[in-house]
Amino acid sequence: MTEAELDEPKLRAMLEARGLRLRPEDAAATLATASFLLRAAELVRKARA
């Protein structure tokens, strides 16, 4: 998954599949953190290539 593919419904589904619940008041911050981590992972992969 890339940062561009991530949105709140997908993030919510991934968390719920692991038995976690995304509270509405935490959705924006959690999505921002997930986007940051995905972008960082993309940069690391590019740097290693």
N, CA, C and O atoms as CSV, one atom per row, in Angstrom:
chain,resi,resn,atom,element,x,y,z
A,1,MET,N,N,0.848,-1.175,0.000
A,1,MET,CA,C,0.000,0.000,0.000
A,1,MET,C,C,0.890,1.233,0.000
A,1,MET,O,O,1.929,1.267,0.660
A,2,THR,N,N,0.474,2.231,-0.739
A,2,THR,CA,C,1.209,3.488,-0.768
A,2,THR,C,C,0.420,4.551,-0.015
A,2,THR,O,O,-0.750,4.366,0.320
A,3,GLU,N,N,1.084,5.653,0.237
A,3,GLU,CA,C,0.436,6.760,0.932
A,3,GLU,C,C,-0.794,7.241,0.159
A,3,GLU,O,O,-1.815,7.580,0.758
A,4,ALA,N,N,-0.695,7.270,-1.163
A,4,ALA,CA,C,-1.807,7.740,-1.994
A,4,ALA,C,C,-3.021,6.821,-1.911
A,4,ALA,O,O,-4.148,7.265,-2.127
A,5,GLU,N,N,-2.803,5.555,-1.602
A,5,GLU,CA,C,-3.899,4.583,-1.534
A,5,GLU,C,C,-4.599,4.562,-0.178
A,5,GLU,O,O,-5.648,3.934,-0.033
A,6,LEU,N,N,-4.039,5.232,0.801
A,6,LEU,CA,C,-4.581,5.178,2.156
A,6,LEU,C,C,-5.657,6.240,2.355
A,6,LEU,O,O,-5.448,7.412,2.041
A,7,ASP,N,N,-6.787,5.831,2.867
A,7,ASP,CA,C,-7.830,6.762,3.264
A,7,ASP,C,C,-8.471,6.235,4.545
A,7,ASP,O,O,-8.173,5.124,4.983
A,8,GLU,N,N,-9.339,7.024,5.133
A,8,GLU,CA,C,-9.902,6.642,6.429
A,8,GLU,C,C,-10.668,5.319,6.396
A,8,GLU,O,O,-10.477,4.505,7.299
A,9,PRO,N,N,-11.527,5.061,5.403
A,9,PRO,CA,C,-12.225,3.769,5.404
A,9,PRO,C,C,-11.269,2.576,5.315
A,9,PRO,O,O,-11.499,1.557,5.966
A,10,LYS,N,N,-10.212,2.686,4.526
A,10,LYS,CA,C,-9.243,1.587,4.415
A,10,LYS,C,C,-8.494,1.401,5.724
A,10,LYS,O,O,-8.294,0.275,6.179
A,11,LEU,N,N,-8.080,2.512,6.326
A,11,LEU,CA,C,-7.378,2.432,7.606
A,11,LEU,C,C,-8.284,1.820,8.668
A,11,LEU,O,O,-7.851,0.965,9.441
A,12,ARG,N,N,-9.534,2.254,8.706
A,12,ARG,CA,C,-10.495,1.720,9.675
A,12,ARG,C,C,-10.669,0.209,9.480
A,12,ARG,O,O,-10.689,-0.544,10.454
A,13,ALA,N,N,-10.792,-0.231,8.232
A,13,ALA,CA,C,-10.963,-1.661,7.940
A,13,ALA,C,C,-9.734,-2.462,8.360
A,13,ALA,O,O,-9.864,-3.551,8.919
A,14,MET,N,N,-8.541,-1.927,8.090
A,14,MET,CA,C,-7.315,-2.638,8.476
A,14,MET,C,C,-7.216,-2.772,9.990
A,14,MET,O,O,-6.840,-3.830,10.496
A,15,LEU,N,N,-7.549,-1.716,10.710
A,15,LEU,CA,C,-7.494,-1.772,12.170
A,15,LEU,C,C,-8.551,-2.724,12.727
A,15,LEU,O,O,-8.265,-3.510,13.630
A,16,GLU,N,N,-9.766,-2.656,12.190
A,16,GLU,CA,C,-10.834,-3.538,12.670
A,16,GLU,C,C,-10.519,-5.000,12.394
A,16,GLU,O,O,-10.916,-5.871,13.169
A,17,ALA,N,N,-9.812,-5.286,11.302
A,17,ALA,CA,C,-9.417,-6.663,10.999
A,17,ALA,C,C,-8.462,-7.205,12.059
A,17,ALA,O,O,-8.324,-8.418,12.220
A,18,ARG,N,N,-7.810,-6.306,12.774
A,18,ARG,CA,C,-6.882,-6.698,13.834
A,18,ARG,C,C,-7.496,-6.545,15.221
A,18,ARG,O,O,-6.802,-6.626,16.235
A,19,GLY,N,N,-8.801,-6.325,15.250
A,19,GLY,CA,C,-9.499,-6.211,16.522
A,19,GLY,C,C,-9.376,-4.848,17.173
A,19,GLY,O,O,-9.633,-4.714,18.369
A,20,LEU,N,N,-8.990,-3.835,16.414
A,20,LEU,CA,C,-8.837,-2.483,16.950
A,20,LEU,C,C,-9.946,-1.590,16.421
A,20,LEU,O,O,-10.453,-1.800,15.319
A,21,ARG,N,N,-10.317,-0.598,17.206
A,21,ARG,CA,C,-11.377,0.321,16.798
A,21,ARG,C,C,-10.798,1.720,16.673
A,21,ARG,O,O,-10.097,2.194,17.567
A,22,LEU,N,N,-11.092,2.375,15.565
A,22,LEU,CA,C,-10.636,3.746,15.336
A,22,LEU,C,C,-11.739,4.695,15.785
A,22,LEU,O,O,-12.815,4.746,15.190
A,23,ARG,N,N,-11.455,5.443,16.842
A,23,ARG,CA,C,-12.448,6.394,17.340
A,23,ARG,C,C,-12.514,7.586,16.391
A,23,ARG,O,O,-11.482,8.018,15.879
A,24,PRO,N,N,-13.699,8.120,16.150
A,24,PRO,CA,C,-13.835,9.251,15.225
A,24,PRO,C,C,-12.936,10.433,15.587
A,24,PRO,O,O,-12.389,11.091,14.702
A,25,GLU,N,N,-12.785,10.701,16.874
A,25,GLU,CA,C,-11.960,11.839,17.288
A,25,GLU,C,C,-10.462,11.590,17.068
A,25,GLU,O,O,-9.670,12.532,17.089
A,26,ASP,N,N,-10.076,10.341,16.861
A,26,ASP,CA,C,-8.672,10.005,16.618
A,26,ASP,C,C,-8.362,9.753,15.146
A,26,ASP,O,O,-7.201,9.574,14.780
A,27,ALA,N,N,-9.378,9.739,14.310
A,27,ALA,CA,C,-9.202,9.344,12.909
A,27,ALA,C,C,-8.194,10.226,12.172
A,27,ALA,O,O,-7.310,9.702,11.494
A,28,ALA,N,N,-8.304,11.529,12.288
A,28,ALA,CA,C,-7.419,12.425,11.539
A,28,ALA,C,C,-5.960,12.254,11.960
A,28,ALA,O,O,-5.075,12.180,11.108
A,29,ALA,N,N,-5.709,12.192,13.249
A,29,ALA,CA,C,-4.334,12.041,13.728
A,29,ALA,C,C,-3.769,10.675,13.358
A,29,ALA,O,O,-2.602,10.566,12.983
A,30,THR,N,N,-4.587,9.640,13.460
A,30,THR,CA,C,-4.133,8.295,13.115
A,30,THR,C,C,-3.838,8.193,11.629
A,30,THR,O,O,-2.849,7.577,11.232
A,31,LEU,N,N,-4.683,8.789,10.809
A,31,LEU,CA,C,-4.465,8.788,9.366
A,31,LEU,C,C,-3.198,9.569,9.014
A,31,LEU,O,O,-2.434,9.145,8.146
A,32,ALA,N,N,-2.971,10.686,9.668
A,32,ALA,CA,C,-1.761,11.466,9.422
A,32,ALA,C,C,-0.514,10.676,9.810
A,32,ALA,O,O,0.481,10.696,9.086
A,33,THR,N,N,-0.561,9.989,10.933
A,33,THR,CA,C,0.574,9.176,11.368
A,33,THR,C,C,0.824,8.024,10.406
A,33,THR,O,O,1.969,7.752,10.046
A,34,ALA,N,N,-0.230,7.352,9.991
A,34,ALA,CA,C,-0.089,6.243,9.043
A,34,ALA,C,C,0.474,6.736,7.714
A,34,ALA,O,O,1.317,6.068,7.115
A,35,SER,N,N,0.023,7.885,7.252
A,35,SER,CA,C,0.541,8.455,6.004
A,35,SER,C,C,2.024,8.777,6.133
A,35,SER,O,O,2.805,8.507,5.221
A,36,PHE,N,N,2.410,9.354,7.268
A,36,PHE,CA,C,3.814,9.670,7.509
A,36,PHE,C,C,4.666,8.406,7.489
A,36,PHE,O,O,5.729,8.382,6.869
A,37,LEU,N,N,4.206,7.362,8.163
A,37,LEU,CA,C,4.971,6.115,8.223
A,37,LEU,C,C,5.061,5.442,6.858
A,37,LEU,O,O,6.108,4.899,6.506
A,38,LEU,N,N,3.986,5.469,6.091
A,38,LEU,CA,C,4.034,4.900,4.740
A,38,LEU,C,C,5.005,5.672,3.858
A,38,LEU,O,O,5.770,5.070,3.104
A,39,ARG,N,N,4.981,6.992,3.944
A,39,ARG,CA,C,5.898,7.820,3.148
A,39,ARG,C,C,7.345,7.546,3.558
A,39,ARG,O,O,8.220,7.446,2.697
A,40,ALA,N,N,7.602,7.425,4.840
A,40,ALA,CA,C,8.952,7.123,5.312
A,40,ALA,C,C,9.412,5.768,4.789
A,40,ALA,O,O,10.559,5.622,4.368
A,41,ALA,N,N,8.530,4.783,4.811
A,41,ALA,CA,C,8.878,3.453,4.299
A,41,ALA,C,C,9.180,3.502,2.805
A,41,ALA,O,O,10.103,2.834,2.337
A,42,GLU,N,N,8.405,4.292,2.050
A,42,GLU,CA,C,8.661,4.443,0.617
A,42,GLU,C,C,10.048,5.048,0.379
A,42,GLU,O,O,10.779,4.596,-0.503
A,43,LEU,N,N,10.406,6.054,1.153
A,43,LEU,CA,C,11.710,6.699,1.000
A,43,LEU,C,C,12.851,5.745,1.340
A,43,LEU,O,O,13.880,5.742,0.665
A,44,VAL,N,N,12.674,4.941,2.377
A,44,VAL,CA,C,13.701,3.962,2.753
A,44,VAL,C,C,13.869,2.927,1.649
A,44,VAL,O,O,14.992,2.573,1.289
A,45,ARG,N,N,12.749,2.442,1.113
A,45,ARG,CA,C,12.834,1.466,0.011
A,45,ARG,C,C,13.560,2.058,-1.192
A,45,ARG,O,O,14.387,1.382,-1.805
A,46,LYS,N,N,13.267,3.296,-1.534
A,46,LYS,CA,C,13.934,3.949,-2.671
A,46,LYS,C,C,15.420,4.132,-2.394
A,46,LYS,O,O,16.245,3.956,-3.291
A,47,ALA,N,N,15.765,4.479,-1.170
A,47,ALA,CA,C,17.168,4.690,-0.819
A,47,ALA,C,C,17.958,3.391,-0.877
A,47,ALA,O,O,19.143,3.399,-1.212
A,48,ARG,N,N,17.319,2.284,-0.557
A,48,ARG,CA,C,17.995,0.984,-0.577
A,48,ARG,C,C,18.114,0.408,-1.981
A,48,ARG,O,O,18.957,-0.453,-2.229
A,49,ALA,N,N,17.285,0.874,-2.888
A,49,ALA,CA,C,17.274,0.324,-4.258
A,49,ALA,C,C,18.459,0.809,-5.076
A,49,ALA,O,O,18.596,0.440,-6.243
